[in-house]
Amino acid sequence: MLEVKKLVKRYGSKLAVSDVSFSVNTGEIYGLLGPNGAGKSSTINIISGLIKKDGGTVSIDGMDLDGELNQCKYRLGIVPQDLAIYNDLSAVQNVEFFGSLYGLKGAALKKQAMETLDFVGLRDKARDKVKTFSGGMKRRLNIACGLVHRPRLLILDEPTVGIDPQSRNHIMEAILQLNREGMTILYTTHYMEEAEQLCSRIAIMDAGQIVAQGNLQELRSLI
């Protein structure tokens, strides 16, 4: 579903991503694990088409990101670390707006927006303005906005940062349910326990490089 080869990204003289390579199989949850500043978000932003790389290749569902950017983007759902929602709109207005960016409209858009809010546990808050939501509810809405168009690959960049345990558990279970339904997921985190709970394979990043990757058993054998 996703193949990244020899990815490089520089910011001035700083090398943020250095020769990063990994692949994500269809139907798996793949983890990028590492501390803040490890290069995870830069890697995710390149894959998402938000920033340009300085070297390497990215292919999504067999398509080259550089040559078929729009087709790749339609297959992606992006849940950024920084909340990408509008506080003065209602929950359903937010989800419908992001769904419309992917070509959904009319009755199909309204149906999928409500179904997605139901999935993240916010259907009863659909008409409420986002500025009244708790931090955990905003995180769940952020996920709904990335899910509404039913992407083939969902990218989640540290979706549980700074939220209460109940919302964190809800998000973790929702991710596992999406995966059981067949969705491929790329998940970044700096929490080892999240990676262990969710991911079939993990790449550990530090200082812009992948220092180890494999399943849990393979990674533990390296310690």
matplotlib code that plots the C-alpha trace (Angstrom):
import matplotlib.pyplot as plt

x = [0.0, 2.9, 6.5, 9.1, 12.6, 15.7, 13.6, 15.6, 14.4, 16.5, 15.5, 18.5, 21.6, 19.5, 18.9, 15.5, 15.0, 18.0, 17.8, 14.5, 13.0, 10.1, 6.9, 3.4, 1.5, -2.2, -4.4, -1.8, -1.1, 2.5, 4.1, 6.6, 8.0, 10.3, 10.8, 9.7, 12.1, 12.9, 11.6, 8.3, 6.1, 8.4, 8.1, 4.4, 4.1, 6.1, 3.9, 0.8, 2.0, 2.2, 5.9, 8.4, 11.2, 14.8, 15.4, 14.0, 10.7, 7.2, 4.5, 0.9, -1.2, 1.2, 1.2, 4.2, 3.6, 5.4, 3.8, 0.2, -0.1, -3.9, -4.7, -2.5, -4.2, -7.6, -6.5, -5.2, -6.9, -4.7, -5.1, -2.5, -0.9, -2.1, -5.9, -7.3, -10.9, -12.9, -14.1, -16.9, -18.5, -20.5, -19.1, -21.1, -20.2, -16.6, -16.9, -19.0, -16.5, -13.6, -15.7, -16.6, -12.9, -12.7, -15.7, -18.5, -21.8, -25.5, -27.1, -24.0, -22.0, -24.6, -24.9, -21.2, -20.6, -23.2, -21.9, -18.4, -19.4, -21.3, -18.1, -16.0, -18.7, -19.8, -23.2, -25.0, -22.8, -23.2, -24.9, -22.8, -20.1, -16.6, -15.5, -17.6, -15.7, -13.1, -9.6, -10.4, -13.6, -11.7, -9.1, -11.9, -13.5, -10.1, -10.1, -13.6, -12.6, -9.8, -12.1, -15.2, -14.2, -13.2, -9.5, -7.5, -4.6, -5.2, -2.2, -2.4, 0.2, 0.3, -3.5, -3.6, -1.3, -2.6, -6.0, -7.7, -7.5, -11.1, -10.7, -7.4, -9.0, -11.8, -9.4, -7.3, -10.3, -11.6, -8.2, -8.3, -11.9, -10.9, -8.1, -10.4, -12.6, -9.6, -8.1, -4.4, -3.0, 0.3, 0.5, 3.2, 3.7, 6.3, 4.5, 5.9, 2.8, 0.6, 2.9, 2.9, -0.9, -1.7, 1.1, 2.0, 5.4, 7.3, 10.1, 12.0, 13.2, 15.8, 17.6, 15.9, 16.9, 15.3, 17.5, 15.5, 12.4, 10.5, 7.8, 7.8, 9.7, 12.4, 12.8, 13.0, 15.7, 17.9, 17.8]
y = [0.0, 2.4, 2.2, 4.8, 4.5, 6.6, 9.6, 12.8, 16.2, 19.2, 22.4, 24.7, 23.0, 20.7, 17.1, 16.3, 13.0, 11.0, 8.0, 6.6, 3.5, 1.4, -0.2, -0.7, -3.8, -3.6, -4.2, -3.7, -1.0, 0.1, 2.3, 5.1, 5.3, 7.9, 11.0, 14.5, 15.8, 12.4, 13.2, 11.4, 14.4, 15.5, 11.9, 12.0, 15.4, 14.3, 11.1, 13.3, 15.6, 18.6, 19.3, 18.5, 16.0, 16.5, 12.9, 9.5, 8.1, 7.5, 5.2, 4.8, 2.0, 1.4, 5.1, 7.4, 10.4, 12.9, 11.8, 11.1, 13.4, 14.0, 10.3, 9.5, 12.2, 10.8, 7.4, 9.0, 10.1, 12.5, 13.1, 15.7, 16.2, 19.8, 20.0, 20.8, 21.7, 24.9, 25.9, 28.1, 25.3, 22.4, 18.9, 17.8, 20.9, 20.2, 16.6, 17.6, 20.3, 17.8, 15.2, 17.7, 18.3, 14.6, 14.9, 13.7, 15.7, 15.6, 12.7, 10.6, 13.3, 13.8, 10.0, 9.4, 12.4, 11.2, 7.6, 8.8, 10.9, 7.9, 5.8, 8.2, 8.6, 12.1, 11.6, 13.2, 16.2, 16.6, 20.0, 21.4, 24.0, 22.6, 25.5, 23.8, 20.5, 19.1, 18.3, 14.6, 15.3, 17.6, 14.8, 12.4, 14.9, 15.4, 11.7, 11.8, 14.5, 12.3, 9.3, 10.6, 9.7, 6.1, 6.3, 3.2, 4.5, 6.4, 8.4, 9.3, 11.6, 11.3, 11.4, 10.8, 13.6, 15.6, 13.9, 12.2, 8.4, 7.8, 9.6, 7.9, 4.4, 5.3, 6.4, 3.3, 1.0, 2.9, 2.4, -1.3, -1.5, 0.3, -2.1, -5.1, -3.7, -3.7, -0.2, 0.2, 2.6, 4.4, 5.5, 7.8, 8.0, 8.4, 6.1, 2.5, 1.0, 2.4, 0.9, -2.4, -2.4, -1.3, -2.1, -5.4, -3.8, -0.8, 1.4, 3.3, 6.7, 8.9, 12.0, 11.6, 8.0, 4.6, 2.9, -0.4, -1.9, -5.2, -6.8, -6.7, -10.0, -8.9, -5.5, -7.1, -9.4, -6.3, -5.1]
z = [0.0, 0.8, -0.2, 0.9, -0.4, 0.6, 1.7, 2.4, 3.7, 4.6, 6.3, 5.4, 6.8, 9.0, 7.8, 9.2, 7.3, 6.2, 3.9, 5.3, 3.8, 4.8, 3.4, 4.7, 3.6, 2.7, 5.8, 8.5, 11.1, 10.8, 13.5, 13.3, 16.9, 18.2, 20.3, 19.4, 16.7, 15.4, 11.9, 12.1, 11.2, 8.3, 6.9, 7.3, 5.7, 2.6, 2.2, 2.5, -0.2, 2.1, 1.8, -0.9, -0.4, -1.3, -2.3, -2.5, -3.8, -2.4, -3.9, -2.7, -3.9, -6.7, -7.8, -7.7, -5.4, -7.7, -10.9, -9.6, -6.6, -6.8, -7.3, -4.3, -2.1, -2.8, -1.4, 1.8, 5.0, 7.1, 10.8, 11.7, 15.1, 15.2, 15.1, 11.7, 12.6, 12.7, 16.2, 15.0, 13.0, 14.3, 14.3, 11.4, 9.4, 9.9, 8.7, 5.7, 4.7, 4.7, 2.9, 0.2, -0.5, -1.6, -3.9, -1.6, -2.0, -1.4, 0.5, 0.3, 2.1, 4.8, 5.4, 5.6, 7.8, 10.4, 10.2, 10.8, 13.8, 15.2, 14.7, 16.8, 19.4, 18.6, 16.9, 19.8, 19.5, 15.7, 15.9, 18.7, 17.9, 18.2, 20.5, 23.3, 23.0, 25.3, 24.0, 23.7, 21.7, 19.3, 18.8, 17.9, 15.5, 13.9, 13.2, 11.8, 9.3, 8.0, 7.8, 6.2, 2.6, 3.5, 2.6, 1.6, 3.8, 7.0, 8.4, 12.1, 13.5, 17.3, 17.6, 21.4, 22.5, 25.5, 26.0, 28.8, 29.3, 28.3, 24.9, 24.4, 24.9, 22.6, 19.8, 20.3, 19.9, 16.9, 15.2, 15.9, 14.6, 11.3, 10.9, 11.4, 8.7, 6.3, 6.5, 6.2, 8.9, 9.4, 13.0, 14.5, 18.3, 21.0, 23.3, 23.1, 24.7, 22.0, 19.3, 21.1, 21.4, 17.8, 15.4, 13.6, 12.6, 13.9, 12.6, 15.3, 14.3, 15.9, 14.5, 11.1, 10.6, 11.1, 13.6, 13.7, 12.3, 12.5, 14.5, 18.3, 18.7, 16.2, 17.9, 21.4, 20.2, 19.4, 23.0]

ax = plt.figure().add_subplot(projection="3d")
ax.plot(x, y, z, "-o")
ax.set_aspect("equal")
plt.show()
